[in-house]
Amino acid sequence: MSDQPFSTFVPTNYREYADILSQSLKHTCVYGNMKKTNVAATLFALLATNSYADLASDMGRLTGYTIIHSGTITGYQDRGKKRQDSYEGCDYGRVIIIDDSYTVTCATYTYSYAYRPTVTILSRNGSLKMVVANDILDVSK
């Protein structure tokens, strides 16, 4: 991510976008100005350019979601198996471990591999989404 101020930095990929969401959440927690960060407000600056047409299309389904957690995926565990210290996407029932203490359970399937990727968890009316790398995934608590 760039050293430019948040208000002028324009991400070039989903990873930088996820980092911006993460920084937004940390800023909210540090300064305590709000208890929740509205995703729509965070995305407004990102979607102001035509280069984010695909991102805008993907993010449209997240209208009204709120960031509830942001961190680093530190592993996963499938039912009845040993914990793994990487990220290999979601599989139904797979527990994703974030910052070694926060967990969500996958409700969809996708494959991707990454070591300690940045993740953002969003919530709306009991529905949870996990944004990681290029994916927006359904999860549960």
C-alpha positions in Angstrom: 0.0 0.0 0.0 1.2 3.5 -0.7 2.4 6.0 1.9 -0.1 8.6 0.4 -2.8 9.8 2.7 -6.0 7.7 2.6 -8.0 10.5 0.9 -5.7 10.6 -2.1 -4.6 7.0 -2.5 -6.4 5.0 -5.3 -5.8 1.2 -5.0 -4.8 -0.7 -8.1 -6.0 -4.2 -7.0 -8.2 -6.0 -4.5 -5.4 -6.5 -2.0 -4.8 -2.7 -1.8 -8.6 -2.3 -1.5 -8.7 -4.8 1.4 -5.8 -2.9 3.1 -7.8 0.3 2.8 -10.8 -1.3 4.5 -8.5 -2.6 7.2 -6.9 0.8 7.8 -10.4 2.4 7.9 -11.5 0.0 10.6 -8.3 0.6 12.6 -8.7 4.4 12.4 -12.3 4.0 13.6 -11.2 1.9 16.6 -8.2 4.1 17.5 -10.0 7.4 17.4 -13.4 6.1 18.6 -15.4 8.6 16.5 -17.8 5.9 15.4 -18.7 2.5 16.6 -19.2 1.2 13.1 -17.8 2.1 9.7 -20.3 2.1 6.8 -18.9 0.2 3.9 -20.7 2.5 1.4 -18.9 5.5 2.7 -15.5 3.7 2.5 -16.2 2.6 -1.0 -17.3 5.9 -2.3 -13.8 7.2 -2.9 -12.8 3.9 -4.5 -15.6 3.7 -6.9 -15.3 7.3 -8.1 -13.2 6.2 -11.0 -14.1 4.2 -14.1 -11.1 1.9 -13.6 -13.2 0.2 -10.8 -16.1 -0.8 -13.0 -15.6 -4.5 -12.1 -15.0 -3.7 -8.4 -18.1 -1.6 -8.4 -20.1 -4.4 -9.9 -18.8 -6.8 -7.2 -19.2 -4.4 -4.4 -22.8 -3.4 -5.3 -24.1 -6.5 -3.5 -22.5 -5.2 -0.3 -24.7 -2.1 0.0 -25.6 -1.6 3.7 -22.9 -3.9 5.1 -20.8 -2.7 8.0 -17.2 -3.7 8.8 -17.1 -5.7 12.0 -13.6 -7.1 11.9 -10.4 -6.7 10.0 -7.1 -8.5 10.3 -4.9 -11.2 9.0 -5.8 -14.8 8.2 -3.5 -16.9 10.4 -4.9 -20.3 9.4 -7.8 -22.6 8.9 -9.2 -25.8 10.2 -11.4 -28.3 8.5 -13.8 -30.6 10.5 -11.9 -33.3 12.2 -8.5 -32.2 10.9 -5.4 -30.4 12.2 -5.1 -26.7 12.0 -3.2 -25.3 8.9 -1.2 -22.1 9.0 -2.1 -20.8 5.5 -5.1 -19.8 3.6 -6.4 -22.1 0.9 -9.8 -20.6 0.2 -13.2 -21.6 1.6 -14.8 -25.0 1.8 -18.2 -25.6 3.4 -17.7 -25.8 7.2 -14.1 -24.7 7.1 -13.1 -22.5 10.1 -11.0 -19.5 9.1 -8.8 -18.2 11.9 -8.1 -14.5 11.9 -5.4 -13.0 14.1 -5.1 -16.3 16.0 -8.3 -15.6 17.9 -11.3 -14.5 15.8 -13.0 -17.2 13.7 -15.6 -17.4 10.9 -17.0 -20.5 9.2 -17.2 -20.7 5.4 -20.6 -21.1 3.8 -19.3 -21.3 0.2 -16.5 -22.9 -1.8 -13.6 -21.2 -3.5 -10.0 -22.1 -3.9 -7.1 -19.7 -3.6 -3.8 -19.8 -1.8 -2.1 -17.1 0.2 0.0 -16.9 3.3 -1.4 -14.5 5.9 -3.7 -12.4 3.6 -5.5 -9.4 4.8 -9.2 -10.0 5.5 -12.3 -7.9 6.3 -15.5 -9.2 7.7 -18.8 -7.4 6.9 -22.2 -7.7 8.5 -25.8 -6.8 7.6 -28.9 -8.1 9.4 -27.1 -11.2 10.6 -25.6 -12.0 7.2 -21.8 -12.1 7.1 -19.3 -11.6 4.2 -15.6 -12.2 4.1 -13.5 -10.0 1.7 -10.1 -11.6 1.0 -7.9 -11.2 -2.0 -10.2 -11.2 -5.0 -13.1 -12.9 -3.3 -16.3 -11.9 -1.5 -17.5 -15.0 0.4 -20.4 -16.0 2.6 -19.4 -16.9 6.1 -21.1 -17.4 9.5 -19.9 -16.8 13.1 
